[in-house]
Amino acid sequence: MNASLDLDLLVLHHDPIVDAGIRALLSGLPCLRRDPRRSAADLGFGARLVVADYRQGMAWIHRAKEQFAQPGARLLLLLSAEGEREIRVALRAGVGGLLAPGCGVAELREAAAAVAQGSRHLSPSVAHQLADAMTRTPLTERETAVLHLIAAGMSNKGIARELAISVTTVKTHVRAILDKLRATSRTQAVSRAGEQRLIPPVHEGRHPDAAPSYARTPGEALQ
């Protein structure tokens, strides 16, 4: 988490090698040359551009908004996963740019220059995912709760007990979830929801008591 004193730039990345690499790659951009009249203390909330990983970048923007209604710096995030939930949260928070995992050096420099000067930049895959999400009916709060319990390996009867609703109502929610996620089974619905980061992916958020493959086979989708 270092900022070069001659750059109007703050880099926040959990990997120090990536941190140093980003600063080196962006050091030649004219738009990021710091006005010598500005003190080093201005860097941070007052930097022209902040480039960060998702976790540190979102923490930075929330801290900045606590101190300033409208932070002067522009924020460019490097995503580690292209999750729909993360993308929506970041854009609502006012992030200026989102770079997909594995973006190239040219795109990094192009995005940094654009965001620093007040424009937005979304990697093509991020923009595509966002556009796709806009054509899909979002899950309701209750459907999301049901989906989390499906991912935890619960049967419809177990979900009904947990949420104090009838099994028939659970089946209605399951049908809606499968339809909205364009899935043919509970397992596929959980997988797609994880890919879209609507719930934690299987490898991150699996319930310790869950059955091996989220408990349902395709033929049991609504049982």
N, C-alpha and C positions, 0 to 999 in steps of 0.2 A: 504494500500500500504506500507507494512512493509517488511523489510528484516532482518532475524536473523543474527547477526554479526558473528556467528560461522558457517554459511552455505553459500556456494557459490551459493546462490539462491535468486531470486527476485520474489515475488508474487504480481501480480496486478489484483485484483478482486474487482468489485463494492460492493460486499457484504462482510463486515468485518468479519463475522462469517466464511464464506467460505474461506476467505483469511487466517485466523488463522488456520482453519482446514487443509488446504493444507500444510502449513508450518509444522504443527505438524506431519502429515502423512509422509512427506518426510524427516523429520529431521534425521531419522536413516539410510538413504542411504549413504554408504561410499563414493560414487563418488561425493557427494555434500558437503563433509567436506571441509571447507575453509582452504587453506594454511595460517598459521598464519603470514607468511611474507607479505601477501597482506593486505592492509589497507581497512578499511570500505568504504573509498571513492571509491575503485575500484568496489564496488557492483553497480549494475545498468547496464550500458553499458558493464562493464567488468565481470559481473557475469557469471558463467558457464551455468546456466539455468535460464530462465524466464518462469514462468507459469502464464498465464493471461486469462481473458475473452477476447472475440473476439475484442471488441471495443478498450480496453486499450492495448491489445497485438499488434494490427495493428498500433496503434498510436506510441507505443514504437519502433517497428521495423523501421518505417519511420523516427523517430527522430534519431535512432541509425545510419541509413544509411546516414543521413545528416552529421554526424560527422565522421563516419568510412565507408569506401567503403565496408568492410566486417566485420560486428559486430562479436566480439568473442563469445558472448553468443548465446546459442541455445534457440529457442522459442517454447513452447508447449502451444497450445490454447485449452481452454475449450469452446466448442460450446454451444450456447443456442438453436440453431436450425441447422439442417443439410442441409443448403442451398447450392445448386450446385454453385451458384455465389460466396458465401463466401469461399467455399472450394477452388475453382480455384484461387481466388484473394490471399488467404493466401499462397497457394503453390507457386504461381508465385513470391510472396514477399520473399520467402525463409524460411517460417515457417517449423520447424523440425517435429512437431507432431500435430495431431488434435484428440481430444477426443470427442466422441459423448455425447449428453446430457444423464445424468444418468449413466455414466460409474462407474464401481466399484472401490473400494480402491486398489485392486490388480492390475487392469489395470493402474490406475494412477501411482502407484509406478513403474510398469514395463515400462510404457511410459517415465516417468521422467528419469529413469536410461538409457534407450536407447538413448533418445534425448540428454541428457547431454554428452554422450560419442560419439556423432556424427552420430548416426543412425536415421532413420525415424520411426515414429509410426503413423499409422492410425487406428482408431477404425474400426472393421469389417464393420459396417453399413456405415461408411464414405467411406471406400475403395470400397464397393459394389456400392454406389451411383456414385462414380467417374468412376468406370468401366462401369456402365450403360450409363453415360453421353458420354463416349468415343465412344460408338456405335451409338449414335444419332447425326444426322446432326444438327449443331447449327443454331439458328435463325440468319438471316442477320440483319444488323443495321436497315433497313427499316421495316422488319418484327417485330422487337422488338418495334419500334415506333408504328406500327399498333396495336400490342398487348396491349401496354399501353393505347391506346385510346379505345380499346375494353373494357378493365378493367374499364375505366372511364365512361362506359355506352353509348358510341357513336355508332350511326348507321353507316352503310357503307357510306351513303351520307355525314354524318357529318365528318367521317374520311377523305373522299375524299376532302372535303372543307378545312379541317385543314392542310392536307399535300399537297394540290394543285395537286392532281392526279385524275385520272378518277375512277368512281365507279367500272368499270371492273377490273382495276389494284388492287383496294382494295380487290375485291373478290378473285383475284389470290393470293394475300398475305395471306388472311384468309385461303384459302385452304391449302397453304403451312404450315401455323402455325398449323392447325389442324393435318396435316399429321406428322409434325416433333414432335409434342407433344403427338401424338397418342391419340387424343381427337376426340369425335364425335359431340361436340357442342362448341359454343363460351364460355359458362359458364364453361364447363369442361376444356377447354384450359386455361382459366384464373386461375382456381383452381390449375391445375397441374403446371402452370408457377409459381404460388405463392409458392407451395410446394417445387419447385426446386429453389426458390429464384431468378428466372429470372426477376421477378418483385416483388414489395412488396406484401406480402400476403394480402388477402382480409381485415382482421381485422386491418392491419397496414396502407395500402395505398389506401383505397377506396376513390374515388373522392366524395366530398361532394354533388355533384349534380347527382350522379349516380342513376339509377333506382334500385329497390330492389334486383334483382338477376342478375345484370349485363345486364339487359335489353333484353336478347335474350333467347328464348326457343330453345330446340334442333331442332325443325322443322324450325327455322328461321336462322339456322347456317350461311347461305351464303347470306341472304337477306340484 
